[in-house]
Amino acid sequence: MGVKYIVEEPLVKGRLPPWFKKKIPDARLLLGMERLLGGLNLHTICESALCPNLGDCFAQGTATFLILGDVCTRHCTFCAVKKGLPSPVDEKEPEHLLEAVEKLGLRHVVITSVTRDDLPDGGASQFAKTILALKGKRKDLTVEVLIPDFRGSLESLKVVVEARPEVINHNLETVPRLYPEVRPQADYRRSLNLLSLVRKLDSLMVTKSGLMLGLGERRDEIVGVMEDLRGVECDLLTMGQYLQPSSSHHPVVRYLPPEEFSEYEKMGRDMGFADVVSAPLVRSSFHAAQLYAKIKKRNRVLNQAE
């Protein structure tokens, strides 16, 4: 079960490794998606966070929606999302998002947000309004939300849980030692506790988290985070390579080879995660619908066995 690769390597500079090469998608498909989203005043984390899979997702007619605007109140050093003073919450955002979902014909919707520490509830009510708007119109729809930590507020978390999304995701992002550098306004234990509280509020809720690798973490620290996540009964885990958005962001310390990601994937499944997706280009919403389908199938099998 041991991962055999050395973590302590010099800062990586120059071209990306060959396993990052991707085919350029049809520009017409990308333009069509951009026009749809722009016309509805909607944002996506795909664009705001410079996701390397943006072309693939847009070409397939899907995206991870970004609510509460596109300006974050926190200053995480890994993230490409704009920082500063956000605009007022758009009350029509849930309605516009529903329109986009209908036009795209989506059946599994992933919604995330910037962190809004300027709002009393951290934006929890907007998450709930959006979930309820989608489910009120489309009974067949499954909804996955990737939420901020709401500064540890149990009441804010309850608002989201009670809206009944199928999946609640909260990314730990990195190992505890690197939080002061990478997530200076976040707290590892607070984030871990949020996932634990979701389980306590609703024992049947599917929980999910994600890690970026290559920030300078050690193997034992990665394993420790995975064990912590299993300790709070987290169901699903995504693991991908960190890519530096600009020279002013946290540097890439190491590019992990695909084989090492595969080792962590196997390790996570052996630990008891319902599923783990681990590869260089994996991101939080990577194959989200397929991951959810897998856990639903597993739960049906377990229920039949009982």
C-alpha positions in Angstrom: 0.0 0.0 0.0 3.1 2.3 0.1 3.6 5.1 -2.4 7.2 4.8 -3.4 7.8 8.3 -4.8 10.1 11.0 -3.3 8.3 14.2 -2.4 11.2 16.5 -1.6 12.2 17.8 -5.1 13.3 21.2 -6.3 10.8 23.8 -7.6 9.5 22.7 -11.0 9.9 25.2 -13.8 9.4 25.2 -17.6 6.9 23.1 -19.6 4.2 20.9 -18.2 5.0 17.2 -18.1 3.8 15.2 -21.2 0.7 13.7 -19.4 -0.9 17.2 -19.4 -1.3 17.3 -23.2 -4.9 17.7 -24.2 -6.7 17.9 -27.5 -8.1 21.4 -28.3 -12.0 21.2 -28.3 -14.2 22.7 -31.0 -14.1 26.5 -30.6 -17.7 26.8 -31.8 -19.0 24.6 -28.9 -17.0 26.7 -26.4 -18.4 29.9 -27.8 -22.0 28.6 -27.6 -21.6 27.8 -23.9 -20.0 31.1 -23.2 -22.9 33.0 -24.9 -25.5 31.0 -22.9 -23.9 31.7 -19.6 -23.1 35.3 -20.4 -26.6 36.0 -21.5 -27.9 34.8 -18.1 -25.2 36.6 -16.1 -23.9 33.3 -14.7 -20.4 32.4 -13.7 -18.6 29.1 -13.7 -15.7 27.9 -11.6 -14.4 26.4 -14.8 -13.6 29.9 -16.1 -12.9 31.7 -12.8 -10.4 29.0 -11.5 -8.8 28.4 -14.9 -9.7 24.7 -14.8 -7.6 22.7 -17.3 -10.8 20.6 -18.2 -12.9 23.7 -19.2 -12.7 22.9 -22.9 -13.8 19.3 -22.4 -16.7 20.2 -20.1 -18.0 23.1 -22.2 -17.7 20.9 -25.3 -19.9 18.3 -23.6 -22.5 21.0 -22.6 -21.8 20.9 -18.9 -20.2 23.2 -16.3 -19.8 23.7 -12.6 -21.8 26.8 -11.7 -20.4 29.5 -9.5 -23.0 31.4 -7.4 -22.7 34.5 -5.2 -20.7 36.3 -7.9 -17.2 35.8 -9.0 -15.2 37.8 -6.4 -14.0 36.0 -3.2 -13.4 37.6 0.2 -10.5 35.3 1.0 -6.9 35.2 -0.3 -6.0 31.6 -0.8 -2.6 31.5 -2.6 -3.5 28.6 -4.8 -6.7 30.0 -6.3 -7.2 32.0 -9.5 -10.6 33.3 -8.5 -10.7 37.1 -8.2 -10.3 38.5 -4.7 -11.7 41.7 -3.3 -15.1 43.3 -2.4 -17.9 41.3 -3.9 -21.1 42.7 -5.5 -24.5 42.4 -3.8 -26.1 39.0 -4.1 -28.1 38.6 -7.4 -31.6 37.6 -6.3 -32.3 36.2 -9.8 -29.3 33.9 -9.8 -31.3 30.8 -8.9 -33.8 31.5 -11.6 -31.1 32.1 -14.2 -29.2 28.9 -13.2 -32.4 26.9 -13.6 -32.8 28.3 -17.1 -29.3 27.3 -18.0 -29.8 23.8 -16.6 -32.9 23.4 -18.6 -31.3 24.6 -21.8 -28.3 22.4 -21.4 -30.5 19.4 -20.4 -28.4 18.5 -17.4 -29.5 15.8 -15.0 -26.7 16.2 -12.4 -25.8 19.8 -11.5 -22.7 20.9 -9.6 -22.9 24.2 -7.8 -20.1 26.0 -5.9 -19.5 29.5 -4.8 -16.9 32.1 -3.9 -16.4 32.5 -0.1 -18.6 35.3 1.1 -17.4 36.2 4.6 -19.1 39.5 4.1 -22.6 37.9 4.4 -24.1 37.0 7.8 -24.8 33.4 6.7 -21.8 33.1 4.4 -24.2 32.7 1.4 -25.9 29.6 2.8 -29.4 30.9 2.0 -28.5 31.5 -1.7 -27.3 27.9 -1.9 -30.6 26.8 -0.4 -32.7 29.0 -2.8 -30.8 27.6 -5.8 -31.2 24.0 -4.7 -34.9 24.4 -4.1 -35.5 26.3 -7.3 -33.8 23.4 -9.3 -35.6 20.7 -7.4 -39.0 22.5 -7.5 -38.9 22.4 -11.2 -37.0 19.2 -12.0 -37.9 16.2 -9.8 -35.4 14.1 -11.7 -32.5 16.3 -11.1 -29.7 15.5 -8.7 -27.7 18.4 -7.1 -24.2 18.4 -5.8 -22.9 21.5 -3.9 -19.3 22.4 -3.2 -19.6 24.7 -0.2 -17.3 27.1 1.7 -16.7 26.5 5.4 -19.3 29.2 6.5 -16.8 30.2 9.2 -17.8 27.1 11.1 -21.5 28.2 11.5 -23.7 25.2 12.2 -26.8 27.3 11.5 -25.6 28.1 8.0 -24.7 24.5 7.3 -28.2 23.4 8.4 -29.7 25.7 5.9 -27.9 23.9 3.1 -28.4 20.4 4.4 -32.2 21.0 4.9 -32.5 22.0 1.2 -31.6 18.3 0.5 -28.9 18.3 -2.2 -27.8 14.8 -3.0 -24.1 15.5 -2.4 -22.3 18.0 -0.1 -18.7 18.6 -1.0 -16.2 20.6 1.0 -12.6 20.5 -0.1 -9.8 20.2 2.4 -7.5 21.2 -0.5 -4.2 20.5 1.2 -2.5 19.1 4.4 -2.7 20.9 7.7 1.0 22.1 7.7 0.4 24.1 4.5 -2.8 25.9 5.6 -1.0 29.1 6.8 0.7 29.4 3.3 -2.1 28.1 1.1 -5.4 28.8 2.9 -4.5 31.5 5.5 -8.1 32.4 6.3 -9.2 28.8 6.6 -8.7 26.2 9.3 -8.1 22.5 8.7 -10.0 21.3 11.7 -12.9 23.6 11.0 -13.2 22.2 7.5 -12.9 18.6 8.7 -15.5 19.3 11.3 -17.9 20.7 8.7 -17.9 17.3 6.9 -18.5 15.6 10.2 -21.4 17.9 11.0 -23.0 17.1 7.7 -23.1 13.4 8.6 -24.6 14.3 12.0 -27.3 16.5 10.5 -28.2 13.9 7.9 -26.7 10.4 8.2 -27.7 9.5 4.6 -26.2 12.6 3.0 -23.3 11.8 0.6 -20.2 13.7 1.5 -17.2 14.4 -0.6 -13.9 16.2 -0.4 -10.9 17.0 -2.6 -7.1 17.5 -2.4 -4.6 19.3 -4.6 -1.2 17.6 -4.7 2.2 19.2 -5.6 2.1 22.1 -3.1 4.9 20.7 -1.0 3.1 18.1 1.0 4.7 14.8 2.1 3.4 11.3 1.5 2.7 10.7 5.2 0.7 14.0 5.3 -1.4 13.0 2.4 -2.2 9.6 4.0 -3.0 11.4 7.2 -5.6 13.6 5.5 -7.1 10.6 3.8 -7.4 8.9 7.2 -8.9 12.0 8.8 -11.6 12.1 6.0 -12.4 8.5 6.6 -12.6 9.3 10.3 -15.5 11.6 9.6 -17.0 9.0 7.2 -16.4 11.0 4.0 -17.8 9.0 1.1 -16.0 10.3 -2.0 -12.6 11.8 -2.6 -11.0 13.6 -5.6 -7.2 14.1 -5.9 -5.5 16.2 -8.7 -2.3 18.0 -9.6 -2.0 21.7 -8.5 -1.3 24.0 -11.4 0.1 27.5 -10.6 -2.3 30.1 -12.1 0.3 32.8 -12.2 3.7 33.8 -10.9 2.1 35.5 -8.0 0.4 32.3 -6.8 1.9 29.5 -4.7 4.5 27.7 -6.7 4.2 24.1 -7.9 6.7 22.2 -5.8 6.3 18.9 -7.7 4.5 17.3 -10.6 3.3 13.9 -9.4 3.4 11.2 -12.1 0.1 9.5 -13.1 1.3 6.2 -11.5 1.5 7.9 -8.1 -2.0 9.3 -8.4 -3.1 5.7 -9.1 -1.4 4.5 -6.0 -3.3 7.0 -3.9 -6.6 6.0 -5.6 -6.1 2.4 -4.7 -5.1 3.3 -1.2 -8.2 5.4 -0.7 -10.5 2.6 -1.8 -8.7 0.2 0.5 -9.3 2.7 3.3 -13.1 2.5 2.7 -14.0 5.5 0.5 -17.0 4.6 -1.6 -14.9 5.8 -4.5 -11.7 7.8 -5.2 -10.8 9.5 -8.4 -7.1 10.4 -8.5 -5.2 11.6 -11.6 -3.3 14.8 -12.6 -6.2 16.5 -14.3 -8.9 15.5 -11.8 -10.8 18.4 -10.2 -13.6 18.5 -7.6 -16.4 18.1 -10.1 -14.5 15.6 -12.4 -17.0 13.0 -13.5 -19.3 14.1 -10.7 -22.4 12.4 -12.1 -20.6 9.1 -12.6 -19.2 9.2 -9.1 -22.7 9.9 -7.6 -24.2 7.1 -9.7 -21.5 4.7 -8.3 -22.3 5.4 -4.7 -26.1 5.2 -5.3 -25.5 1.7 -6.9 -23.4 0.7 -4.0 -26.0 1.8 -1.5 -28.8 -0.1 -3.3 -26.7 -3.2 -3.1 -26.1 -2.7 0.6 -29.8 -2.1 1.2 -30.8 -5.3 -0.7 -28.2 -7.3 1.3 -29.8 -6.1 4.6 
